[in-house]
Amino acid sequence: MFRLTELTDKGIIATDLVPTKVVGIAYNWKKLCDEFVVTAPSEPLIFLKPVSALIGDKGTILYPPQLRSVFFETELAVIIGERATRVPVEDAYRYIYGYSVIQDISDYMLEETCSDQGMDWTVSKGFDTFAPIYHVVKKERVGDPHRLDLSLKVNGVLKQSGNTRNMIFKCDQLVSYISHIMTLEPGDIIAAGCPEGCDLIEPGDVLESTIQNIGTLTVTVKKVHDFPASISTSFMAKEGKRYIPFSPGTKLYDSAVKKGLIKPK
């Protein structure tokens, strides 16, 4: 069981908020859609991450031995405060307790394999420790959730930056949309999507994700295996079926070539 903590004027306190699920939102920033050459969605694209993926601030991301292309996403987390079922958009903010910083950690090659085979992304995003989250800050202290600067640094180097005003679907729209599909319980988390700039991480990296008016989430990546010298682009693909997991020109592609995971085209 993972219990959320809250950052207050008096310090960090425990809450009664225990998430039952993490609902992720894919391609919720236009520039991210452009970077990955996908059409901006007409309605939210959702997926689930298990609560076993959650870790707190100053935690450690464990790099699974079967993966080779783990990457980061920094996102605004919407924390539900009241049970929400079929909530109208105009009432949605009443059900939000506050906001936090969350990292959606995934394996890119496995994610592309899932897409290629019509599988859900959970297998690429659901590993233990793949959802680091910061303390919750009440919505009244955060203010407008759509005017927040967001950034991520890896080993002190800026990798991602943006402002939540550029999210395609806003927080109230997400709460309403999801609540018409599944009931949101107090403590449930909506990871509202990331800007462009996703890149690979490796053991030993320190990730610092910051969102204005909320704080900085800091985690480290722990080595649990040795990297192979190279890996086929058909990694974990269906037998006899190949795919191109990286788009030339993206940070993920350049990083994969540099690390010898794939050969340059």
C-alpha positions in Angstrom: 0.0 0.0 0.0 1.3 3.4 -1.0 0.1 6.4 1.0 0.5 9.9 -0.4 2.2 12.6 1.7 1.4 16.3 1.6 3.7 19.3 1.5 2.3 22.0 3.8 3.5 25.3 5.4 4.5 23.2 8.4 6.3 20.6 6.5 5.6 17.1 5.1 2.6 15.3 6.7 0.9 12.0 6.1 -2.5 11.9 4.4 -5.4 9.4 4.2 -5.0 9.3 0.5 -4.2 5.8 -0.8 -4.2 5.5 -4.6 -6.1 2.6 -6.2 -4.7 3.4 -9.6 -2.6 5.7 -11.7 -4.3 6.8 -14.9 -1.8 8.0 -17.6 -2.6 10.3 -20.5 -0.7 9.8 -23.7 0.1 12.5 -26.3 -1.4 15.4 -24.3 1.1 18.0 -25.6 1.0 19.1 -29.2 4.8 19.4 -29.5 5.2 15.8 -28.2 2.8 14.7 -30.9 4.9 16.5 -33.5 8.1 15.0 -32.1 6.8 11.5 -32.4 5.0 12.2 -35.7 1.5 11.3 -34.4 -1.8 13.1 -34.9 -3.0 15.0 -31.9 -5.8 13.0 -30.3 -9.4 14.2 -30.5 -10.1 12.8 -27.0 -7.8 11.7 -24.2 -5.8 8.5 -24.7 -5.6 6.8 -21.4 -3.6 3.8 -19.9 -3.1 2.4 -16.4 -0.1 2.0 -14.2 -0.3 -0.2 -11.1 0.1 1.3 -7.7 3.0 -1.0 -7.2 5.0 1.2 -9.6 4.8 4.2 -7.2 7.8 5.4 -5.2 8.3 8.6 -3.3 10.7 11.6 -3.5 14.4 10.6 -3.1 13.4 7.1 -4.2 15.3 4.7 -6.6 14.2 3.6 -10.0 15.2 0.0 -10.6 16.3 -0.7 -14.1 14.8 -4.1 -15.0 17.3 -6.7 -16.5 15.1 -7.5 -19.5 14.8 -3.8 -20.7 17.3 -1.8 -22.8 15.6 1.6 -23.6 14.1 3.0 -20.4 13.1 6.7 -20.7 11.6 9.5 -18.7 8.5 11.7 -18.8 7.8 14.5 -16.4 4.2 15.2 -15.8 1.7 17.1 -13.7 -0.2 14.7 -11.4 -3.8 15.4 -10.6 -4.8 14.0 -7.2 -8.4 13.0 -6.6 -10.0 14.0 -3.3 -13.5 12.7 -3.6 -15.1 9.7 -5.2 -15.9 10.7 -8.8 -18.3 8.9 -11.1 -19.7 10.5 -14.3 -18.6 14.0 -13.3 -19.6 16.9 -15.5 -16.7 19.1 -16.7 -18.1 22.1 -14.9 -18.0 20.3 -11.5 -14.7 18.5 -12.0 -12.4 20.8 -9.9 -14.5 20.0 -6.8 -13.2 16.4 -7.0 -9.5 17.4 -7.1 -7.6 17.5 -3.8 -4.4 18.8 -5.2 -1.5 18.4 -7.5 2.0 16.8 -7.6 4.9 16.0 -9.8 5.1 12.5 -11.3 7.5 10.7 -13.6 6.1 8.3 -16.1 9.0 5.9 -16.6 8.7 3.5 -19.6 10.6 1.3 -21.9 10.4 2.7 -25.4 11.2 -0.3 -27.5 8.8 -2.5 -25.5 6.1 0.3 -25.8 6.5 0.4 -29.6 6.3 -3.4 -29.7 3.0 -3.2 -27.7 1.6 -0.6 -30.2 2.8 -2.7 -33.1 1.0 -5.8 -31.8 -2.1 -4.0 -30.6 -1.2 -4.6 -26.9 -1.8 -2.3 -24.0 1.2 -0.1 -22.8 0.9 -1.4 -19.3 3.6 -4.0 -19.9 6.1 -1.3 -20.8 5.0 1.2 -18.1 4.0 -1.0 -15.2 7.3 -2.2 -13.7 8.0 -1.6 -10.0 9.4 1.9 -9.3 8.2 3.2 -12.7 6.0 5.9 -11.2 8.0 8.2 -8.9 5.8 10.9 -7.3 6.4 14.0 -5.2 4.4 15.2 -2.2 0.9 16.4 -2.8 0.2 20.2 -2.7 -3.4 21.3 -2.2 -5.0 22.9 -5.2 -5.6 26.2 -3.3 -1.8 26.6 -2.9 -1.0 25.7 -6.5 -3.4 28.0 -8.1 -4.2 27.7 -11.8 -2.9 24.2 -12.9 -2.6 25.4 -16.5 0.0 28.1 -15.9 2.8 26.1 -14.4 6.3 25.8 -15.7 7.6 22.2 -15.8 11.1 20.9 -16.3 13.3 17.9 -15.9 17.1 17.7 -15.5 19.2 14.6 -15.8 22.5 14.9 -13.9 22.0 18.6 -13.8 21.4 19.0 -17.6 18.0 20.3 -18.7 16.2 17.8 -20.8 12.5 18.7 -20.8 10.7 22.0 -20.3 7.3 23.4 -20.9 4.3 25.1 -19.4 1.0 23.3 -18.6 -1.0 25.8 -20.6 0.1 23.8 -23.6 -1.7 20.6 -22.5 -4.3 19.6 -25.1 -6.8 18.3 -22.5 -7.1 20.3 -19.3 -7.4 18.9 -15.8 -11.2 19.3 -15.5 -11.6 17.6 -18.9 -9.5 14.7 -17.8 -11.3 14.1 -14.6 -14.7 14.3 -16.3 -13.6 12.0 -19.2 -12.0 9.3 -17.0 -14.9 9.4 -14.5 -17.3 8.5 -17.3 -15.2 5.3 -17.9 -14.1 4.3 -14.4 -14.8 5.6 -10.9 -12.0 7.7 -9.5 -11.4 7.1 -5.8 -9.8 9.5 -3.3 -6.0 9.3 -3.8 -6.2 8.2 -7.4 -3.7 9.8 -9.6 -4.0 11.2 -13.1 -0.6 11.7 -14.9 -1.5 14.4 -17.3 1.1 13.9 -20.0 4.5 15.4 -20.8 6.1 17.9 -23.2 8.6 17.0 -25.9 12.2 16.0 -25.0 11.9 12.4 -23.8 15.2 10.7 -23.6 16.8 7.5 -22.4 18.2 7.1 -18.9 20.7 4.7 -17.5 21.9 3.4 -14.1 23.6 6.1 -12.1 21.5 9.0 -13.5 19.9 11.5 -11.1 16.5 12.8 -12.3 15.1 16.1 -11.0 11.6 17.0 -12.1 10.3 20.4 -11.1 6.8 22.0 -11.4 6.2 25.6 -10.4 4.3 26.1 -7.1 4.7 22.4 -6.3 8.3 21.4 -5.9 11.1 19.2 -7.2 10.9 15.4 -7.3 14.4 13.8 -7.2 15.1 10.1 -7.9 18.1 8.0 -8.9 18.4 5.1 -11.3 19.9 1.9 -9.9 21.9 -0.6 -12.1 20.6 -4.2 -11.8 22.2 -5.6 -14.9 24.9 -5.1 -17.6 23.9 -3.6 -20.9 24.6 -5.7 -24.0 26.8 -4.2 -26.7 23.8 -4.0 -29.1 20.2 -5.2 -29.5 18.1 -6.0 -32.5 15.3 -3.6 -33.5 13.0 -6.6 -33.5 13.6 -7.0 -29.7 10.5 -8.7 -28.2 8.6 -8.3 -31.5 6.2 -11.0 -32.8 8.1 -13.7 -34.7 8.5 -12.7 -38.3 7.3 -9.2 -37.8 9.7 -6.3 -37.6 9.1 -2.7 -36.7 11.1 0.6 -36.4 10.9 1.6 -32.7 12.7 4.9 -33.1 12.1 7.9 -35.3 15.3 9.4 -36.7 15.9 12.9 -35.4 14.3 12.4 -31.9 16.4 12.4 -28.7 15.4 8.7 -28.2 16.8 7.7 -31.6 20.0 9.7 -31.2 20.6 8.3 -27.7 19.9 4.7 -28.8 22.5 5.1 -31.6 25.0 6.6 -29.3 24.6 3.7 -26.8 24.8 1.1 -29.5 21.3 -0.2 -29.1 20.5 0.3 -32.8 22.5 1.1 -35.9 22.0 4.5 -37.5 20.0 4.6 -40.7 
